[in-house]
Amino acid sequence: MKKFLLTILICVFAIITTIFYYNLNIKSYIGVDTLNILKPNIPIDIRKLISLSLKKESIDETYGSPLVTRKLTNITYEIRKLKDGSKLIVSYDNDTNNVLDIWQLNKFLTKCCFNNIIPSQSTFKDILKIDPYTTIIETSDGNAISEHKLRNSEILDITYSKKNNHWIVESMNFSSSEILDISNLIIPEDLYLLK
């Protein structure tokens, strides 16, 4: 009982902290302004703050049964095929069954997919042509960010600024993903589903 109450308390604290301190609005490519912890493609650092109470049951209710389930040492991941043909990858902590990450994609992109994106010129709409499931997060300073998981354990973080009511790409930062990131977890035999 104490563990349950502590989990609830931590969850409430994390959500309030996220909303108050970061003043984030999650904006999807269809323009919905809402903080929805079930939404895929939220940058991992933000996902860690808001996913404390998100469990497997919520994912199953929202997205249906998985096509593939893989239980690894500390993490389990599932791959689901969605109605539009895209794939949804969800990872869970094996000890708590909490959701660690949710990612929707047609395939893992590569760094070269973004070669035609030019900072200070390209827009969020240009990014959506490459990665149609991108979620943009507006920050309290009036800018926005998005995260893109790439093949070969890379992550692309994009920063945007608003000009003439359009999100303009300001910077692109490629880095190595965390060891427990979804792009590092997928075993080779499941990668064929994501090509």
C-alpha positions as protocol buffer text, in pm:
chain_id: "A"
residue {
  index: 1
  type: MET
  ca { x: 0 y: 0 z: 0 }
}
residue {
  index: 2
  type: LYS
  ca { x: 284 y: 239 z: 88 }
}
residue {
  index: 3
  type: LYS
  ca { x: 455 y: 163 z: -243 }
}
residue {
  index: 4
  type: PHE
  ca { x: 132 y: 235 z: -433 }
}
residue {
  index: 5
  type: LEU
  ca { x: 80 y: 569 z: -252 }
}
residue {
  index: 6
  type: LEU
  ca { x: 443 y: 664 z: -307 }
}
residue {
  index: 7
  type: THR
  ca { x: 410 y: 588 z: -680 }
}
residue {
  index: 8
  type: ILE
  ca { x: 95 y: 804 z: -701 }
}
residue {
  index: 9
  type: LEU
  ca { x: 266 y: 1087 z: -511 }
}
residue {
  index: 10
  type: ILE
  ca { x: 572 y: 1074 z: -736 }
}
residue {
  index: 11
  type: CYS
  ca { x: 352 y: 1071 z: -1046 }
}
residue {
  index: 12
  type: VAL
  ca { x: 152 y: 1375 z: -935 }
}
residue {
  index: 13
  type: PHE
  ca { x: 472 y: 1558 z: -843 }
}
residue {
  index: 14
  type: ALA
  ca { x: 634 y: 1476 z: -1179 }
}
residue {
  index: 15
  type: ILE
  ca { x: 333 y: 1594 z: -1379 }
}
residue {
  index: 16
  type: ILE
  ca { x: 297 y: 1916 z: -1179 }
}
residue {
  index: 17
  type: THR
  ca { x: 670 y: 1981 z: -1205 }
}
residue {
  index: 18
  type: THR
  ca { x: 665 y: 1922 z: -1579 }
}
residue {
  index: 19
  type: ILE
  ca { x: 370 y: 2152 z: -1639 }
}
residue {
  index: 20
  type: PHE
  ca { x: 479 y: 2424 z: -1398 }
}
residue {
  index: 21
  type: TYR
  ca { x: 858 y: 2427 z: -1436 }
}
residue {
  index: 22
  type: TYR
  ca { x: 893 y: 2353 z: -1804 }
}
residue {
  index: 23
  type: ASN
  ca { x: 557 y: 2503 z: -1909 }
}
residue {
  index: 24
  type: LEU
  ca { x: 537 y: 2253 z: -2194 }
}
residue {
  index: 25
  type: ASN
  ca { x: 265 y: 2211 z: -2447 }
}
residue {
  index: 26
  type: ILE
  ca { x: 282 y: 1897 z: -2655 }
}
residue {
  index: 27
  type: LYS
  ca { x: 177 y: 1984 z: -3008 }
}
residue {
  index: 28
  type: SER
  ca { x: 124 y: 1711 z: -3257 }
}
residue {
  index: 29
  type: TYR
  ca { x: 144 y: 1748 z: -3632 }
}
residue {
  index: 30
  type: ILE
  ca { x: -233 y: 1795 z: -3637 }
}
residue {
  index: 31
  type: GLY
  ca { x: -208 y: 2092 z: -3400 }
}
residue {
  index: 32
  type: VAL
  ca { x: -365 y: 1945 z: -3086 }
}
residue {
  index: 33
  type: ASP
  ca { x: -246 y: 2126 z: -2771 }
}
residue {
  index: 34
  type: THR
  ca { x: -256 y: 1876 z: -2488 }
}
residue {
  index: 35
  type: LEU
  ca { x: -30 y: 1702 z: -2240 }
}
residue {
  index: 36
  type: ASN
  ca { x: -97 y: 1339 z: -2328 }
}
residue {
  index: 37
  type: ILE
  ca { x: 135 y: 1083 z: -2173 }
}
residue {
  index: 38
  type: LEU
  ca { x: 17 y: 817 z: -2420 }
}
residue {
  index: 39
  type: LYS
  ca { x: 137 y: 1019 z: -2721 }
}
residue {
  index: 40
  type: PRO
  ca { x: 434 y: 865 z: -2903 }
}
residue {
  index: 41
  type: ASN
  ca { x: 756 y: 1040 z: -3007 }
}
residue {
  index: 42
  type: ILE
  ca { x: 794 y: 1265 z: -2703 }
}
residue {
  index: 43
  type: PRO
  ca { x: 1164 y: 1343 z: -2638 }
}
residue {
  index: 44
  type: ILE
  ca { x: 1302 y: 1089 z: -2391 }
}
residue {
  index: 45
  type: ASP
  ca { x: 1399 y: 1341 z: -2122 }
}
residue {
  index: 46
  type: ILE
  ca { x: 1041 y: 1468 z: -2108 }
}
residue {
  index: 47
  type: ARG
  ca { x: 898 y: 1114 z: -2131 }
}
residue {
  index: 48
  type: LYS
  ca { x: 1097 y: 1019 z: -1819 }
}
residue {
  index: 49
  type: LEU
  ca { x: 924 y: 1297 z: -1625 }
}
residue {
  index: 50
  type: ILE
  ca { x: 568 y: 1216 z: -1728 }
}
residue {
  index: 51
  type: SER
  ca { x: 565 y: 836 z: -1760 }
}
residue {
  index: 52
  type: LEU
  ca { x: 600 y: 739 z: -1394 }
}
residue {
  index: 53
  type: SER
  ca { x: 244 y: 613 z: -1364 }
}
residue {
  index: 54
  type: LEU
  ca { x: 198 y: 492 z: -1721 }
}
residue {
  index: 55
  type: LYS
  ca { x: 162 y: 113 z: -1722 }
}
residue {
  index: 56
  type: LYS
  ca { x: 136 y: -159 z: -1986 }
}
residue {
  index: 57
  type: GLU
  ca { x: -240 y: -186 z: -1937 }
}
residue {
  index: 58
  type: SER
  ca { x: -288 y: 175 z: -2054 }
}
residue {
  index: 59
  type: ILE
  ca { x: -86 y: 104 z: -2367 }
}
residue {
  index: 60
  type: ASP
  ca { x: -287 y: -213 z: -2441 }
}
residue {
  index: 61
  type: GLU
  ca { x: -616 y: -25 z: -2397 }
}
residue {
  index: 62
  type: THR
  ca { x: -506 y: 259 z: -2624 }
}
residue {
  index: 63
  type: TYR
  ca { x: -309 y: 77 z: -2895 }
}
residue {
  index: 64
  type: GLY
  ca { x: -419 y: -288 z: -2878 }
}
residue {
  index: 65
  type: SER
  ca { x: -216 y: -606 z: -2848 }
}
residue {
  index: 66
  type: PRO
  ca { x: 148 y: -626 z: -2955 }
}
residue {
  index: 67
  type: LEU
  ca { x: 270 y: -805 z: -3265 }
}
residue {
  index: 68
  type: VAL
  ca { x: 604 y: -885 z: -3096 }
}
residue {
  index: 69
  type: THR
  ca { x: 706 y: -889 z: -2729 }
}
residue {
  index: 70
  type: ARG
  ca { x: 1073 y: -926 z: -2624 }
}
residue {
  index: 71
  type: LYS
  ca { x: 1174 y: -954 z: -2260 }
}
residue {
  index: 72
  type: LEU
  ca { x: 1538 y: -855 z: -2219 }
}
residue {
  index: 73
  type: THR
  ca { x: 1741 y: -840 z: -1897 }
}
residue {
  index: 74
  type: ASN
  ca { x: 1602 y: -515 z: -1752 }
}
residue {
  index: 75
  type: ILE
  ca { x: 1357 y: -404 z: -2018 }
}
residue {
  index: 76
  type: THR
  ca { x: 1074 y: -547 z: -2223 }
}
residue {
  index: 77
  type: TYR
  ca { x: 981 y: -398 z: -2558 }
}
residue {
  index: 78
  type: GLU
  ca { x: 678 y: -452 z: -2777 }
}
residue {
  index: 79
  type: ILE
  ca { x: 614 y: -375 z: -3141 }
}
residue {
  index: 80
  type: ARG
  ca { x: 260 y: -305 z: -3258 }
}
residue {
  index: 81
  type: LYS
  ca { x: 132 y: -254 z: -3611 }
}
residue {
  index: 82
  type: LEU
  ca { x: -109 y: 39 z: -3623 }
}
residue {
  index: 83
  type: LYS
  ca { x: -404 y: 89 z: -3859 }
}
residue {
  index: 84
  type: ASP
  ca { x: -211 y: 330 z: -4082 }
}
residue {
  index: 85
  type: GLY
  ca { x: 65 y: 70 z: -4135 }
}
residue {
  index: 86
  type: SER
  ca { x: 314 y: 239 z: -3903 }
}
residue {
  index: 87
  type: LYS
  ca { x: 479 y: 60 z: -3611 }
}
residue {
  index: 88
  type: LEU
  ca { x: 460 y: 153 z: -3244 }
}
residue {
  index: 89
  type: ILE
  ca { x: 749 y: 47 z: -3020 }
}
residue {
  index: 90
  type: VAL
  ca { x: 695 y: 60 z: -2645 }
}
residue {
  index: 91
  type: SER
  ca { x: 958 y: -18 z: -2382 }
}
residue {
  index: 92
  type: TYR
  ca { x: 889 y: -106 z: -2017 }
}
residue {
  index: 93
  type: ASP
  ca { x: 1096 y: -141 z: -1702 }
}
residue {
  index: 94
  type: ASN
  ca { x: 1079 y: -510 z: -1603 }
}
residue {
  index: 95
  type: ASP
  ca { x: 1075 y: -437 z: -1228 }
}
residue {
  index: 96
  type: THR
  ca { x: 798 y: -177 z: -1222 }
}
residue {
  index: 97
  type: ASN
  ca { x: 617 y: -243 z: -1553 }
}
residue {
  index: 98
  type: ASN
  ca { x: 630 y: 136 z: -1610 }
}
residue {
  index: 99
  type: VAL
  ca { x: 651 y: 264 z: -1965 }
}
residue {
  index: 100
  type: LEU
  ca { x: 996 y: 397 z: -2050 }
}
residue {
  index: 101
  type: ASP
  ca { x: 936 y: 514 z: -2405 }
}
residue {
  index: 102
  type: ILE
  ca { x: 677 y: 508 z: -2685 }
}
residue {
  index: 103
  type: TRP
  ca { x: 789 y: 558 z: -3044 }
}
residue {
  index: 104
  type: GLN
  ca { x: 587 y: 553 z: -3368 }
}
residue {
  index: 105
  type: LEU
  ca { x: 760 y: 513 z: -3705 }
}
residue {
  index: 106
  type: ASN
  ca { x: 738 y: 362 z: -4049 }
}
residue {
  index: 107
  type: LYS
  ca { x: 1108 y: 274 z: -4039 }
}
residue {
  index: 108
  type: PHE
  ca { x: 1420 y: 384 z: -3857 }
}
residue {
  index: 109
  type: LEU
  ca { x: 1552 y: 685 z: -4043 }
}
residue {
  index: 110
  type: THR
  ca { x: 1918 y: 759 z: -4109 }
}
residue {
  index: 111
  type: LYS
  ca { x: 2120 y: 1076 z: -4074 }
}
residue {
  index: 112
  type: CYS
  ca { x: 2122 y: 1124 z: -4452 }
}
residue {
  index: 113
  type: CYS
  ca { x: 1740 y: 1147 z: -4455 }
}
residue {
  index: 114
  type: PHE
  ca { x: 1783 y: 1496 z: -4307 }
}
residue {
  index: 115
  type: ASN
  ca { x: 2053 y: 1615 z: -4553 }
}
residue {
  index: 116
  type: ASN
  ca { x: 1815 y: 1859 z: -4725 }
}
residue {
  index: 117
  type: ILE
  ca { x: 1708 y: 2027 z: -4400 }
}
residue {
  index: 118
  type: ILE
  ca { x: 1868 y: 2372 z: -4380 }
}
residue {
  index: 119
  type: PRO
  ca { x: 1870 y: 2556 z: -4046 }
}
residue {
  index: 120
  type: SER
  ca { x: 1702 y: 2898 z: -4057 }
}
residue {
  index: 121
  type: GLN
  ca { x: 1519 y: 2798 z: -4378 }
}
residue {
  index: 122
  type: SER
  ca { x: 1349 y: 2459 z: -4339 }
}
residue {
  index: 123
  type: THR
  ca { x: 1020 y: 2437 z: -4151 }
}
residue {
  index: 124
  type: PHE
  ca { x: 845 y: 2187 z: -3927 }
}
residue {
  index: 125
  type: LYS
  ca { x: 639 y: 2088 z: -4232 }
}
residue {
  index: 126
  type: ASP
  ca { x: 964 y: 1987 z: -4405 }
}
residue {
  index: 127
  type: ILE
  ca { x: 1046 y: 1766 z: -4105 }
}
residue {
  index: 128
  type: LEU
  ca { x: 700 y: 1605 z: -4123 }
}
residue {
  index: 129
  type: LYS
  ca { x: 769 y: 1502 z: -4482 }
}
residue {
  index: 130
  type: ILE
  ca { x: 1065 y: 1300 z: -4354 }
}
residue {
  index: 131
  type: ASP
  ca { x: 926 y: 1186 z: -4018 }
}
residue {
  index: 132
  type: PRO
  ca { x: 546 y: 1211 z: -4027 }
}
residue {
  index: 133
  type: TYR
  ca { x: 500 y: 1107 z: -3662 }
}
residue {
  index: 134
  type: THR
  ca { x: 710 y: 1390 z: -3520 }
}
residue {
  index: 135
  type: THR
  ca { x: 585 y: 1548 z: -3200 }
}
residue {
  index: 136
  type: ILE
  ca { x: 690 y: 1906 z: -3142 }
}
residue {
  index: 137
  type: ILE
  ca { x: 720 y: 2035 z: -2785 }
}
residue {
  index: 138
  type: GLU
  ca { x: 685 y: 2408 z: -2726 }
}
residue {
  index: 139
  type: THR
  ca { x: 907 y: 2529 z: -2443 }
}
residue {
  index: 140
  type: SER
  ca { x: 850 y: 2815 z: -2201 }
}
residue {
  index: 141
  type: ASP
  ca { x: 1100 y: 3037 z: -2388 }
}
residue {
  index: 142
  type: GLY
  ca { x: 879 y: 3034 z: -2699 }
}
residue {
  index: 143
  type: ASN
  ca { x: 1095 y: 2789 z: -2895 }
}
residue {
  index: 144
  type: ALA
  ca { x: 1019 y: 2424 z: -2964 }
}
residue {
  index: 145
  type: ILE
  ca { x: 1201 y: 2090 z: -2983 }
}
residue {
  index: 146
  type: SER
  ca { x: 1155 y: 1752 z: -3147 }
}
residue {
  index: 147
  type: GLU
  ca { x: 1348 y: 1427 z: -3120 }
}
residue {
  index: 148
  type: HIS
  ca { x: 1409 y: 1169 z: -3392 }
}
residue {
  index: 149
  type: LYS
  ca { x: 1540 y: 817 z: -3329 }
}
residue {
  index: 150
  type: LEU
  ca { x: 1770 y: 704 z: -3607 }
}
residue {
  index: 151
  type: ARG
  ca { x: 1925 y: 378 z: -3716 }
}
residue {
  index: 152
  type: ASN
  ca { x: 2271 y: 299 z: -3573 }
}
residue {
  index: 153
  type: SER
  ca { x: 2181 y: 424 z: -3223 }
}
residue {
  index: 154
  type: GLU
  ca { x: 2172 y: 791 z: -3315 }
}
residue {
  index: 155
  type: ILE
  ca { x: 1930 y: 1058 z: -3204 }
}
residue {
  index: 156
  type: LEU
  ca { x: 1858 y: 1386 z: -3378 }
}
residue {
  index: 157
  type: ASP
  ca { x: 1737 y: 1675 z: -3161 }
}
residue {
  index: 158
  type: ILE
  ca { x: 1592 y: 1968 z: -3354 }
}
residue {
  index: 159
  type: THR
  ca { x: 1533 y: 2314 z: -3209 }
}
residue {
  index: 160
  type: TYR
  ca { x: 1275 y: 2545 z: -3371 }
}
residue {
  index: 161
  type: SER
  ca { x: 1184 y: 2912 z: -3345 }
}
residue {
  index: 162
  type: LYS
  ca { x: 856 y: 3067 z: -3453 }
}
residue {
  index: 163
  type: LYS
  ca { x: 861 y: 3313 z: -3742 }
}
residue {
  index: 164
  type: ASN
  ca { x: 549 y: 3440 z: -3920 }
}
residue {
  index: 165
  type: ASN
  ca { x: 341 y: 3176 z: -3742 }
}
residue {
  index: 166
  type: HIS
  ca { x: 561 y: 2889 z: -3872 }
}
residue {
  index: 167
  type: TRP
  ca { x: 812 y: 2673 z: -3685 }
}
residue {
  index: 168
  type: ILE
  ca { x: 1155 y: 2719 z: -3846 }
}
residue {
  index: 169
  type: VAL
  ca { x: 1442 y: 2474 z: -3787 }
}
residue {
  index: 170
  type: GLU
  ca { x: 1712 y: 2662 z: -3596 }
}
residue {
  index: 171
  type: SER
  ca { x: 1957 y: 2384 z: -3511 }
}
residue {
  index: 172
  type: MET
  ca { x: 2007 y: 2010 z: -3550 }
}
residue {
  index: 173
  type: ASN
  ca { x: 2214 y: 1808 z: -3304 }
}
residue {
  index: 174
  type: PHE
  ca { x: 2308 y: 1447 z: -3376 }
}
residue {
  index: 175
  type: SER
  ca { x: 2422 y: 1237 z: -3079 }
}
residue {
  index: 176
  type: SER
  ca { x: 2451 y: 878 z: -2961 }
}
residue {
  index: 177
  type: SER
  ca { x: 2142 y: 744 z: -2791 }
}
residue {
  index: 178
  type: GLU
  ca { x: 2128 y: 614 z: -2436 }
}
residue {
  index: 179
  type: ILE
  ca { x: 2203 y: 248 z: -2382 }
}
residue {
  index: 180
  type: LEU
  ca { x: 1837 y: 180 z: -2293 }
}
residue {
  index: 181
  type: ASP
  ca { x: 1697 y: 381 z: -2582 }
}
residue {
  index: 182
  type: ILE
  ca { x: 1453 y: 201 z: -2815 }
}
residue {
  index: 183
  type: SER
  ca { x: 1692 y: 221 z: -3108 }
}
residue {
  index: 184
  type: ASN
  ca { x: 1949 y: 27 z: -2905 }
}
residue {
  index: 185
  type: LEU
  ca { x: 1706 y: -235 z: -2775 }
}
residue {
  index: 186
  type: ILE
  ca { x: 1562 y: -385 z: -3092 }
}
residue {
  index: 187
  type: ILE
  ca { x: 1720 y: -722 z: -3159 }
}
residue {
  index: 188
  type: PRO
  ca { x: 1834 y: -792 z: -3518 }
}
residue {
  index: 189
  type: GLU
  ca { x: 1553 y: -1037 z: -3595 }
}
residue {
  index: 190
  type: ASP
  ca { x: 1292 y: -765 z: -3522 }
}
residue {
  index: 191
  type: LEU
  ca { x: 1458 y: -497 z: -3734 }
}
residue {
  index: 192
  type: TYR
  ca { x: 1297 y: -644 z: -4048 }
}
residue {
  index: 193
  type: LEU
  ca { x: 963 y: -514 z: -3916 }
}
residue {
  index: 194
  type: LEU
  ca { x: 1105 y: -161 z: -3912 }
}
residue {
  index: 195
  type: LYS
  ca { x: 1256 y: -136 z: -4262 }
}
